[in-house]
Amino acid sequence: MNSWDAGLAGLLVGTIGVSLLSNGLVLLCLLHSADIRRQAPALFTLNLTCGNLLCTVVNMPLTLAGVVAQRQPAGDRLCRLAAFLDTFLAANSMLSMAALSIDRWVAVVFPLSYRAKMRLRDAALMVAYTWLHALTFPAVALALSWLGFHQLYASCTLCSRRPEERLHFAVFTGTFHALSFLLSFVVLCFTYLKVLKVARFHCKRIDVITMQTLVLLVDIHPSVRERCLEEQRRRRQRATKKISTFIGTFLVCFAPYVITRLVELFSMAPIGPHWGVLSKCLAYSKAASDPFVYSLLRHQYRKTCKELLNRILNRRSIRSVGLTGDSHSQNILPVSE
């Protein structure tokens, strides 16, 4: 194993560790907080988190074994099952992000009717459609024997070993990425740009009120005026940064792998094996970044994490006090006798 393979293996190990910890923490927050569970986005987050964990414990270790061994890491049946999961989970992850963006769009653009338009039942129907959509392509691939180990990506994924089926497989793969990656990307752009438009409109209204207030307050200290203007600038940048993060992480993680798959099928240009595995690692890294992008940096999740941490620390302190008390009483008893 050369230095490139060792680096890719290390990247996979790091991704597996971060993904397990972060997605596990999101699950703990969902189990602990009834307030989070009552909201419709919790279903989308739960679906995304469970998919990320399944990918982390099944697909990533097999890819790691493929990188280390430089060959198929498991038997044909297990590899076909992993390829089925790989295809399903990739589509499910992308469509779940699209569903979360639709939820944000409804919440920001239609705030007064949000509760009526986005109930738990509506969220459950969206998750059911996501599963049906995501299951269709791996089911077809399984029926056509287009699942197996792909050496270029060191992964069990979509592949075809029969040259006479190359055109049909290329059309199928292109359709799959168009209806998963491209569709989700279009939905993300449409919804988040609408959200950004509304956010900027509200920022302008707040800026006008702030400037009118600053004009009226003639005797205001210059430092206070500067702080108000600085808060204005931060407010304008906050929504842009968040939306850039949502769309940017989606593109950075998924686009290299999707483009590589399409170039491999529709072009004769050679693709280096290290780039193939790296593009797959980038796709896997979305499972590690999703908890931070969509959950753990939000106020409710941070509050729940603090409550969980305080509960653990309180239990430890009570246990340590109890042990100290027991040892103290044991030391006193012989003296009293």
C-alpha positions as CSV (number, residue, x, y, z in Angstrom):
1,M,0.0,0.0,0.0
2,N,1.6,3.3,-1.1
3,S,1.3,6.7,0.5
4,W,-1.8,7.7,-1.5
5,D,-3.7,4.6,-0.4
6,A,-2.5,5.1,3.2
7,G,-3.8,8.7,3.1
8,L,-7.1,7.7,1.6
9,A,-7.5,4.9,4.2
10,G,-6.7,7.5,7.0
11,L,-9.3,9.8,5.5
12,L,-11.9,7.1,5.6
13,V,-11.1,6.1,9.2
14,G,-11.5,9.8,10.2
15,T,-14.8,10.1,8.3
16,I,-16.1,7.0,10.0
17,G,-15.2,8.2,13.5
18,V,-16.6,11.7,13.0
19,S,-19.8,10.3,11.4
20,L,-20.5,7.8,14.1
21,L,-20.0,10.4,16.9
22,S,-21.9,13.3,15.3
23,N,-24.8,11.2,14.0
24,G,-25.1,9.3,17.2
25,L,-25.2,12.6,19.1
26,V,-28.1,13.8,16.8
27,L,-30.0,10.6,17.6
28,L,-29.5,11.2,21.3
29,C,-30.8,14.7,21.0
30,L,-33.9,13.5,19.1
31,L,-34.5,10.8,21.8
32,H,-34.0,13.2,24.7
33,S,-35.9,16.3,23.5
34,A,-39.7,16.1,23.0
35,D,-39.7,19.7,21.6
36,I,-37.5,18.7,18.7
37,R,-39.5,15.5,18.0
38,R,-42.8,17.4,17.8
39,Q,-41.5,19.5,14.8
40,A,-41.9,18.3,11.3
41,P,-38.2,18.7,10.3
42,A,-37.4,16.1,13.0
43,L,-38.6,13.3,10.6
44,F,-36.4,14.5,7.8
45,T,-33.4,14.8,10.2
46,L,-34.1,11.3,11.6
47,N,-34.3,9.9,8.1
48,L,-31.1,11.6,7.1
49,T,-29.3,10.6,10.3
50,C,-30.3,6.9,10.2
51,G,-29.2,6.7,6.6
52,N,-25.8,8.3,7.4
53,L,-25.3,5.8,10.3
54,L,-26.2,2.9,8.0
55,C,-23.7,4.1,5.4
56,T,-21.1,4.6,8.1
57,V,-21.3,1.0,9.5
58,V,-21.8,-0.9,6.2
59,N,-20.5,0.9,3.2
60,M,-17.5,2.9,4.5
61,P,-15.8,-0.1,6.2
62,L,-16.2,-2.1,3.0
63,T,-14.6,0.7,1.0
64,L,-11.8,1.0,3.5
65,A,-11.2,-2.8,3.2
66,G,-11.3,-2.4,-0.6
67,V,-8.7,0.4,-0.5
68,V,-6.4,-1.6,1.9
69,A,-6.8,-5.0,0.1
70,Q,-7.0,-3.5,-3.5
71,R,-9.7,-6.1,-4.3
72,Q,-13.3,-6.9,-3.6
73,P,-13.5,-7.0,0.2
74,A,-16.5,-9.4,0.6
75,G,-18.4,-12.1,-1.2
76,D,-20.7,-11.4,-4.1
77,R,-23.9,-11.5,-2.2
78,L,-22.7,-9.1,0.6
79,C,-21.2,-6.8,-2.1
80,R,-24.5,-6.7,-4.0
81,L,-26.3,-5.9,-0.7
82,A,-23.8,-3.1,0.0
83,A,-24.1,-1.8,-3.5
84,F,-27.9,-1.7,-3.1
85,L,-27.6,0.2,0.1
86,D,-25.0,2.5,-1.4
87,T,-27.3,3.5,-4.2
88,F,-30.4,3.8,-2.0
89,L,-28.7,5.8,0.8
90,A,-27.0,8.2,-1.7
91,A,-30.4,9.1,-3.3
92,N,-32.2,9.1,0.1
93,S,-29.6,11.5,1.5
94,M,-29.9,14.0,-1.4
95,L,-33.7,13.9,-1.4
96,S,-33.7,14.4,2.4
97,M,-31.7,17.5,2.0
98,A,-34.2,18.7,-0.6
99,A,-37.0,18.0,1.8
100,L,-35.3,20.0,4.6
101,S,-34.9,22.9,2.2
102,I,-38.6,22.8,1.3
103,D,-39.4,22.9,5.0
104,R,-37.3,26.0,5.5
105,W,-38.8,27.6,2.4
106,V,-42.4,27.1,3.7
107,A,-41.4,28.3,7.2
108,V,-39.8,31.5,6.0
109,V,-42.0,32.4,2.9
110,F,-45.3,31.3,4.5
111,P,-44.8,31.7,8.2
112,L,-48.4,32.2,9.1
113,S,-49.6,29.0,7.4
114,Y,-46.5,26.9,8.1
115,R,-48.2,24.7,10.8
116,A,-51.1,24.0,8.5
117,K,-48.9,23.2,5.5
118,M,-46.1,21.3,7.2
119,R,-47.6,18.9,9.7
120,L,-46.1,15.6,10.9
121,R,-48.4,13.7,8.5
122,D,-47.1,15.8,5.6
123,A,-43.5,15.3,6.6
124,A,-44.2,11.5,6.9
125,L,-45.6,11.5,3.3
126,M,-42.5,13.3,2.0
127,V,-40.2,10.8,3.8
128,A,-42.3,7.9,2.3
129,Y,-41.9,9.4,-1.2
130,T,-38.2,9.9,-0.6
131,W,-37.9,6.2,0.2
132,L,-39.9,5.1,-2.8
133,H,-37.9,7.3,-5.1
134,A,-34.6,6.2,-3.7
135,L,-35.5,2.5,-3.7
136,T,-36.6,2.5,-7.4
137,F,-33.1,2.7,-8.9
138,P,-31.2,0.1,-6.8
139,A,-34.2,-2.3,-7.3
140,V,-33.9,-1.9,-11.1
141,A,-30.1,-2.2,-10.9
142,L,-30.5,-5.4,-8.8
143,A,-32.9,-6.9,-11.4
144,L,-30.4,-6.1,-14.2
145,S,-27.4,-7.3,-12.3
146,W,-25.8,-3.9,-12.3
147,L,-24.6,-4.0,-8.7
148,G,-21.1,-5.2,-7.6
149,F,-17.6,-4.2,-6.8
150,H,-16.1,-1.2,-8.8
151,Q,-12.3,-1.2,-8.8
152,L,-12.1,2.5,-9.7
153,Y,-13.9,3.5,-6.5
154,A,-12.8,0.5,-4.4
155,S,-16.5,0.2,-3.5
156,C,-19.5,-2.0,-3.9
157,T,-21.8,0.2,-6.0
158,L,-23.4,0.5,-9.4
159,C,-21.3,-1.2,-12.1
160,S,-21.6,-3.2,-15.3
161,R,-19.0,-5.7,-16.5
162,R,-20.7,-6.6,-19.8
163,P,-19.5,-4.3,-22.7
164,E,-22.6,-4.9,-24.7
165,E,-24.7,-3.2,-21.9
166,R,-22.5,-0.1,-21.7
167,L,-24.9,2.2,-23.4
168,H,-27.9,1.0,-21.4
169,F,-26.0,1.2,-18.2
170,A,-24.8,4.8,-19.1
171,V,-28.3,5.9,-19.7
172,F,-29.5,4.3,-16.5
173,T,-26.7,5.9,-14.4
174,G,-27.3,9.3,-16.1
175,T,-31.0,9.1,-15.3
176,F,-30.2,8.1,-11.7
177,H,-27.9,11.1,-11.1
178,A,-30.3,13.5,-12.9
179,L,-33.3,12.4,-10.7
180,S,-31.2,12.4,-7.5
181,F,-28.3,14.8,-7.5
182,L,-29.5,17.3,-10.2
183,L,-33.2,17.3,-8.9
184,S,-32.1,17.9,-5.3
185,F,-29.6,20.6,-6.4
186,V,-32.3,22.4,-8.3
187,V,-34.7,22.2,-5.3
188,L,-32.0,23.4,-3.0
189,C,-31.2,26.4,-5.2
190,F,-34.8,27.4,-5.7
191,T,-35.9,27.1,-2.1
192,Y,-32.8,28.6,-0.4
193,L,-32.6,31.5,-2.9
194,K,-36.3,32.3,-2.1
195,V,-35.4,32.1,1.6
196,L,-32.4,34.5,1.0
197,K,-34.6,36.9,-0.8
198,V,-37.1,37.1,2.1
199,A,-34.2,37.3,4.6
200,R,-32.7,40.3,2.7
201,F,-36.0,42.0,2.5
202,H,-36.4,41.8,6.3
203,C,-32.9,42.9,6.8
204,K,-33.5,46.0,4.7
205,R,-36.6,46.8,6.8
206,I,-34.7,46.4,10.0
207,D,-31.8,48.5,8.6
208,V,-34.2,51.4,7.8
209,I,-35.7,51.3,11.3
210,T,-32.1,51.2,12.8
211,M,-30.9,54.2,10.7
212,Q,-34.0,56.2,11.6
213,T,-33.4,55.5,15.3
214,L,-29.7,56.5,15.0
215,V,-30.7,59.8,13.3
216,L,-33.2,60.6,16.0
217,L,-30.7,59.7,18.9
218,V,-28.4,62.7,18.4
219,D,-26.6,62.2,21.7
220,I,-25.8,58.5,21.2
221,H,-22.2,57.5,21.9
222,P,-20.1,56.8,18.8
223,S,-19.2,53.3,20.0
224,V,-22.9,52.4,20.3
225,R,-23.5,53.7,16.8
226,E,-20.6,51.6,15.5
227,R,-22.0,48.5,17.2
228,C,-25.4,49.0,15.6
229,L,-23.8,49.4,12.2
230,E,-21.6,46.3,12.8
231,E,-24.7,44.3,13.8
232,Q,-26.3,45.5,10.5
233,R,-23.5,44.1,8.5
234,R,-23.5,40.8,10.4
235,R,-27.2,40.4,9.9
236,R,-26.9,40.8,6.2
237,Q,-24.1,38.2,6.0
238,R,-25.7,35.6,8.3
239,A,-28.4,34.3,5.9
240,T,-25.9,34.4,3.0
241,K,-23.4,32.3,5.0
242,K,-25.9,29.7,6.1
243,I,-27.4,29.2,2.6
244,S,-23.9,29.1,1.1
245,T,-23.0,26.4,3.6
246,F,-26.1,24.3,2.7
247,I,-25.6,24.5,-1.1
248,G,-21.8,24.5,-0.9
249,T,-21.4,21.3,1.2
250,F,-23.9,19.6,-1.1
251,L,-21.8,20.5,-4.2
252,V,-18.4,19.9,-2.7
253,C,-19.3,16.5,-1.4
254,F,-21.5,15.0,-4.2
255,A,-20.5,16.8,-7.4
256,P,-17.0,15.3,-7.8
257,Y,-18.3,11.7,-7.5
258,V,-21.3,12.4,-9.8
259,I,-19.1,14.1,-12.4
260,T,-16.5,11.3,-12.2
261,R,-19.2,8.7,-12.8
262,L,-20.5,10.5,-15.8
263,V,-17.1,11.2,-17.3
264,E,-16.2,7.5,-16.8
265,L,-19.3,6.4,-18.8
266,F,-19.6,9.1,-21.5
267,S,-16.0,9.9,-22.1
268,M,-12.9,7.9,-23.1
269,A,-10.6,10.0,-20.9
270,P,-8.7,7.9,-18.4
271,I,-9.5,8.4,-14.7
272,G,-6.9,7.8,-12.0
273,P,-7.8,5.2,-9.4
274,H,-6.8,7.6,-6.5
275,W,-9.2,10.3,-7.8
276,G,-12.0,7.7,-8.0
277,V,-11.5,6.7,-4.4
278,L,-11.1,10.3,-3.3
279,S,-14.4,11.3,-5.0
280,K,-16.1,8.5,-3.2
281,C,-14.5,9.6,0.1
282,L,-15.9,13.1,-0.5
283,A,-19.4,11.7,-1.0
284,Y,-19.0,9.8,2.3
285,S,-17.8,12.9,4.1
286,K,-21.4,14.3,3.6
287,A,-22.5,11.8,6.3
288,A,-20.0,13.3,8.7
289,S,-20.8,17.0,7.9
290,D,-24.6,16.7,7.8
291,P,-25.1,16.6,11.6
292,F,-23.2,19.9,12.0
293,V,-24.8,21.6,9.0
294,Y,-28.4,20.7,9.7
295,S,-28.6,19.9,13.4
296,L,-25.9,20.3,16.0
297,L,-25.2,24.0,15.3
298,R,-28.9,24.9,15.8
299,H,-30.0,26.4,19.1
300,Q,-32.3,23.6,20.1
301,Y,-29.7,20.9,19.5
302,R,-27.0,22.8,21.3
303,K,-29.4,23.3,24.3
304,T,-30.2,19.6,24.3
305,C,-26.5,18.7,24.1
306,K,-25.8,20.9,27.2
307,E,-28.7,19.2,29.1
308,L,-27.3,15.8,28.2
309,L,-23.8,16.8,29.3
310,N,-25.1,18.3,32.6
311,R,-27.1,15.1,33.3
312,I,-24.0,13.0,32.7
313,L,-21.8,15.3,34.9
314,N,-24.4,15.3,37.7
315,R,-24.6,11.5,37.7
316,R,-20.9,11.3,37.9
317,S,-20.7,13.9,40.7
318,I,-23.5,12.1,42.7
319,R,-21.7,8.8,42.2
320,S,-18.4,10.2,43.3
321,V,-20.0,11.8,46.4
322,G,-21.6,8.5,47.2
323,L,-18.4,6.7,47.0
324,T,-16.6,9.3,49.1
325,G,-19.3,9.1,51.7
326,D,-19.1,5.3,51.8
327,S,-15.3,5.3,52.2
328,H,-15.6,8.0,54.9
329,S,-18.1,6.0,56.9
330,Q,-15.9,2.9,56.6
331,N,-13.0,4.9,58.0
332,I,-15.1,6.2,60.9
333,L,-16.6,2.8,61.9
334,P,-13.5,1.2,63.3
335,V,-12.7,4.3,65.4
336,S,-16.2,4.3,66.9
337,E,-15.9,0.6,67.8
